[in-house]
Amino acid sequence: MTTTVATSATDASPVSASGVDGRRALRRGRTVVLWVVALVVGGALIAVAAGSPPPEDYLHPDGTGQSGTRALVEVLREQGVDVDVVSTAQEAVDAAGDGRGATVVVGNSDLLTDSAGRRLLEGTRRADRVVLLDGAPGMLDALGLGLTLGVPAKEPAAADCSLPWVEGGDRVSRLSWSVVPSAAARASGARGCFPTGSAGPDLPAGFAAVELPATSDHTVVTVLGIPDAATNRFVTEADHAGLVVRLLGGSPHLVWYHPDYEDAAANPPTTDDSVWPESVGPGLVVLALAFVAFALARGRRLGRLVPEPLPVVVRAAETTESRAELYRAAADRHRAAAVLRRASAARLATRVGLPPTASVDALAPAVADAAGVPAVDVDLLLQGGVPADDAGLVTLAQQLAHLEEKVRTS
Amino acid sequence: MALTTRAAALLLLGLVPVVLRPAGSTVWAWLLVWLVVVGADLLLAASPSQVRMTREGEALQVRLGESVPTSLVLENTSGRTARGLVRDGWPPSAGTRPARHRVSVPGHERRRVTTTLVPTRRGDRVADRVTLRLAGPLGVAARQRSVEVPGRVRVLHAFPSRKHLPSRLAVLRELDGRAAVRTRGQGTEFDSLRDYVDGDDVRSIDWRATARRRHLVVRTWQPEQHRRIVIVVDTGRTSAGRVDDAPRLDAAMDAALLLTALAGHARDRVQVVAGDRRVHARITGADRATLLHDVISTLAPVDPQVVETDWGVLASEVTRSTHRSLVVLLTPLEPAAVEEGLVPVLPALVAHHRVVVASVSDPALERMRTSRDGSEEVWGAVAAERTTALRRGAADALGRLGVDVLDAPPEDLPVRLADHYLALKREGLL
């Protein structure tokens, strides 16, 4: 009966097989495609929602951490200032456009090279103002503005100057640098605010901020020695907030230039003084030649290698060790226990004077007599059950050895 | 040609002019100076082809574990002093000390250079080339040449069981002495007639001789002599297995040597055959005085081969002579090899000869068998028990064929075999 049904089923299947299979394959393929699309779209949505994490750089305009300047940028935007964030000198120049009504500020100058700095000053000659927020310690000297950075000798007490963005009662703190204008710069109109005193009696005095008037080479340049004043953490301290907002919010358009590695690579530094003495190059050639000569000297053999007719090396116990591995891999405790018991029984039989082929029933009483243990125990040991696990097998093996030892010493 | 490290140091000195005048041209100028110096030194060096080298004693023999000196004589046929290094090239297992010699041979003189060989393995070692490197007067460049100087050392078996020989010879002498008062029986043969003295067994009186001589004459008997003993050493794959880091073959040879020495003293005729698919060594003890030396020397270069032993070939060596012999087969008791190779040829041998199978057992097996501390050891113990049972099965199968089976660790086998031989001799079963 069953056979008939089965036969009819197999008979029926070939007729529609291709159609059914094809449809099923199509449906399966569609499911796969749908899953892939869902995964891609979902992944993209998650990526957009998560966005890129806020940067952690010092003075980064998007930085929401303690060293970022997002708070200041947001305040400026609320004041109606159009803030552009750029990361290369070329972008900064482009963003400043023809320069009217634009202020360019350099935040973190760690990656600002001297050539990028010159390019910036050159391209923004018509801008309202260029601000170096952290004094640009790496390349300020190279710009040739007549300014140097020093260590502030004292905290500035008062502004003591008359610049439009400084009010008489302003106080600053958190000085990092003291900006020192040279005599030539002072003569050409450099003005300093918040005097920090001079490092020595003969040295010129420094300021927390110095402003240079516009020349044919550059527009108004303001160099600050208080970068911390712009950070989220300290912008509310002293009179920092008012000071930097007045300084940076002076024009309707602010270009915030935060140099990155690409910028540094596009504007390589032009310093070219070598730190090596001239003889290093040829000296290295001599060293290399000497090394080659040394290698040739040591590498030359005193006669060819002599081959050794090696003997066959195979340990006699290798087959037994392999057999042990096989037993272990197979975990055949049934066979293992039988082998151990048979071997012990044969030795015990010889010991008590029975033929090695004696049955356990005949052997057990004799062994029990010789060892001084109950015959039941001997019987259990020599023909008991198969150990349940490896620990049981170890116990059995040890008990057998122990019994043999007892019979031997009795 | 060869440079020396001094040449590299000379090149390194170029740093001084480079520091004084830092320019590329200084480097090239210095390199030119260096090349000139090296070239001049090379031209002034003595030519190695003008040093003639000969070896004193081309064929050496040394027992394994002992050292032997080999000397080269360097004869400088040129006028220049030959100064440099000599290396006598031998295979690593020949154990050359020192590896290289510093020599200085003035013109038209000769010097001897002695290398000590401390071989680490048994067998023949053939000297490779001798290399001579002669430096120029400045020692920055040298000329080098390698030449064949024939030499060969045969490293003999250490024969460690020879320390047991004196005690076994004492047993043999005791056997001789006891047999003098022994009467006729199996295992003795007629020695001589002598006058009867009080105490002699009356059963040994030779009445026929007594009748001829008119006074009592007794026959004396001595243990049988001039028995034929054939020792077959199996060099097949099973003999290659290492027991305590020495192949089984070495222990088998040790046993063969002790038996040869003992049987030689007992005035038996010993024949030794070593082979696997073919016979590698065959010694027929024609000359009793040099028998042991011949056997040691002939067996020295025999190594285990990775082939299955053809017992038909070895058995035909034994059955060449129809004399009843003691046949000692030195082969490991490997169940499969014994069943397939040895057992088929045994009935024919047992029919005409007394056959003893002596096998080298592995003490590692016994250690594995008795070590039962953990799971891993117990599985090892199970395998060892199984191997032991199989070996015993093979031994029993041989025993049923009428073969005496000896299975002992390497250091015991020679003694066991010698004792078995003495027991057979005592029983007169040879």
Boltz contact constraints between the chains, C-beta under 6 A:
constraints:
  - contact:
      token1: [A, 278]
      token2: [B, 22]
      max_distance: 6.0
  - contact:
      token1: [A, 279]
      token2: [B, 18]
      max_distance: 6.0
  - contact:
      token1: [A, 279]
      token2: [B, 19]
      max_distance: 6.0
  - contact:
      token1: [A, 279]
      token2: [B, 22]
      max_distance: 6.0
  - contact:
      token1: [A, 282]
      token2: [B, 18]
      max_distance: 6.0
  - contact:
      token1: [A, 282]
      token2: [B, 22]
      max_distance: 6.0
  - contact:
      token1: [A, 282]
      token2: [B, 24]
      max_distance: 6.0
  - contact:
      token1: [A, 282]
      token2: [B, 27]
      max_distance: 6.0
  - contact:
      token1: [A, 283]
      token2: [B, 15]
      max_distance: 6.0
  - contact:
      token1: [A, 283]
      token2: [B, 18]
      max_distance: 6.0
  - contact:
      token1: [A, 285]
      token2: [B, 27]
      max_distance: 6.0
  - contact:
      token1: [A, 286]
      token2: [B, 14]
      max_distance: 6.0
  - contact:
      token1: [A, 286]
      token2: [B, 15]
      max_distance: 6.0
  - contact:
      token1: [A, 286]
      token2: [B, 18]
      max_distance: 6.0
  - contact:
      token1: [A, 286]
      token2: [B, 27]
      max_distance: 6.0
  - contact:
      token1: [A, 289]
      token2: [B, 11]
      max_distance: 6.0
  - contact:
      token1: [A, 290]
      token2: [B, 8]
      max_distance: 6.0
  - contact:
      token1: [A, 290]
      token2: [B, 11]
      max_distance: 6.0
  - contact:
      token1: [A, 290]
      token2: [B, 12]
      max_distance: 6.0
  - contact:
      token1: [A, 293]
      token2: [B, 3]
      max_distance: 6.0
  - contact:
      token1: [A, 293]
      token2: [B, 7]
      max_distance: 6.0
  - contact:
      token1: [A, 293]
      token2: [B, 8]
      max_distance: 6.0
  - contact:
      token1: [A, 293]
      token2: [B, 11]
      max_distance: 6.0
  - contact:
      token1: [A, 294]
      token2: [B, 8]
      max_distance: 6.0
  - contact:
      token1: [A, 296]
      token2: [B, 3]
      max_distance: 6.0
  - contact:
      token1: [A, 297]
      token2: [B, 3]
      max_distance: 6.0
  - contact:
      token1: [A, 297]
      token2: [B, 4]
      max_distance: 6.0
  - contact:
      token1: [A, 297]
      token2: [B, 5]
      max_distance: 6.0
  - contact:
      token1: [A, 297]
      token2: [B, 8]
      max_distance: 6.0
  - contact:
      token1: [A, 300]
      token2: [B, 2]
      max_distance: 6.0
  - contact:
      token1: [A, 302]
      token2: [B, 85]
      max_distance: 6.0
  - contact:
      token1: [A, 302]
      token2: [B, 87]
      max_distance: 6.0
  - contact:
      token1: [A, 302]
      token2: [B, 131]
      max_distance: 6.0
  - contact:
      token1: [A, 302]
      token2: [B, 133]
      max_distance: 6.0
  - contact:
      token1: [A, 303]
      token2: [B, 87]
      max_distance: 6.0
  - contact:
      token1: [A, 303]
      token2: [B, 89]
      max_distance: 6.0
  - contact:
      token1: [A, 303]
      token2: [B, 129]
      max_distance: 6.0
  - contact:
      token1: [A, 303]
      token2: [B, 131]
      max_distance: 6.0
  - contact:
      token1: [A, 303]
      token2: [B, 146]
      max_distance: 6.0
  - contact:
      token1: [A, 306]
      token2: [B, 89]
      max_distance: 6.0
  - contact:
      token1: [A, 306]
      token2: [B, 91]
      max_distance: 6.0
  - contact:
      token1: [A, 306]
      token2: [B, 128]
      max_distance: 6.0
  - contact:
      token1: [A, 308]
      token2: [B, 91]
      max_distance: 6.0
  - contact:
      token1: [A, 308]
      token2: [B, 92]
      max_distance: 6.0
  - contact:
      token1: [A, 308]
      token2: [B, 93]
      max_distance: 6.0
  - contact:
      token1: [A, 311]
      token2: [B, 303]
      max_distance: 6.0
  - contact:
      token1: [A, 312]
      token2: [B, 240]
      max_distance: 6.0
  - contact:
      token1: [A, 312]
      token2: [B, 304]
      max_distance: 6.0
  - contact:
      token1: [A, 312]
      token2: [B, 306]
      max_distance: 6.0
  - contact:
      token1: [A, 314]
      token2: [B, 240]
      max_distance: 6.0
  - contact:
      token1: [A, 314]
      token2: [B, 241]
      max_distance: 6.0
  - contact:
      token1: [A, 315]
      token2: [B, 242]
      max_distance: 6.0
  - contact:
      token1: [A, 316]
      token2: [B, 241]
      max_distance: 6.0
  - contact:
      token1: [A, 316]
      token2: [B, 242]
      max_distance: 6.0
  - contact:
      token1: [A, 316]
      token2: [B, 243]
      max_distance: 6.0
  - contact:
      token1: [A, 316]
      token2: [B, 362]
      max_distance: 6.0
  - contact:
      token1: [A, 317]
      token2: [B, 362]
      max_distance: 6.0
  - contact:
      token1: [A, 317]
      token2: [B, 364]
      max_distance: 6.0
  - contact:
      token1: [A, 320]
      token2: [B, 383]
      max_distance: 6.0
  - contact:
      token1: [A, 320]
      token2: [B, 384]
      max_distance: 6.0
  - contact:
      token1: [A, 320]
      token2: [B, 387]
      max_distance: 6.0
  - contact:
      token1: [A, 323]
      token2: [B, 383]
      max_distance: 6.0
  - contact:
      token1: [A, 324]
      token2: [B, 379]
      max_distance: 6.0
  - contact:
      token1: [A, 324]
      token2: [B, 380]
      max_distance: 6.0
  - contact:
      token1: [A, 324]
      token2: [B, 383]
      max_distance: 6.0
  - contact:
      token1: [A, 327]
      token2: [B, 379]
      max_distance: 6.0
  - contact:
      token1: [A, 327]
      token2: [B, 382]
      max_distance: 6.0
  - contact:
      token1: [A, 327]
      token2: [B, 383]
      max_distance: 6.0
  - contact:
      token1: [A, 328]
      token2: [B, 379]
      max_distance: 6.0
  - contact:
      token1: [A, 336]
      token2: [B, 382]
      max_distance: 6.0
  - contact:
      token1: [A, 339]
      token2: [B, 382]
      max_distance: 6.0
  - contact:
      token1: [A, 339]
      token2: [B, 385]
      max_distance: 6.0
  - contact:
      token1: [A, 339]
      token2: [B, 386]
      max_distance: 6.0
  - contact:
      token1: [A, 343]
      token2: [B, 385]
      max_distance: 6.0
  - contact:
      token1: [A, 390]
      token2: [B, 375]
      max_distance: 6.0
  - contact:
      token1: [A, 393]
      token2: [B, 378]
      max_distance: 6.0
  - contact:
      token1: [A, 394]
      token2: [B, 375]
      max_distance: 6.0
  - contact:
      token1: [A, 394]
      token2: [B, 378]
      max_distance: 6.0
  - contact:
      token1: [A, 397]
      token2: [B, 372]
      max_distance: 6.0
  - contact:
      token1: [A, 397]
      token2: [B, 378]
      max_distance: 6.0
  - contact:
      token1: [A, 397]
      token2: [B, 381]
      max_distance: 6.0
  - contact:
      token1: [A, 398]
      token2: [B, 372]
      max_distance: 6.0
  - contact:
      token1: [A, 401]
      token2: [B, 372]
      max_distance: 6.0
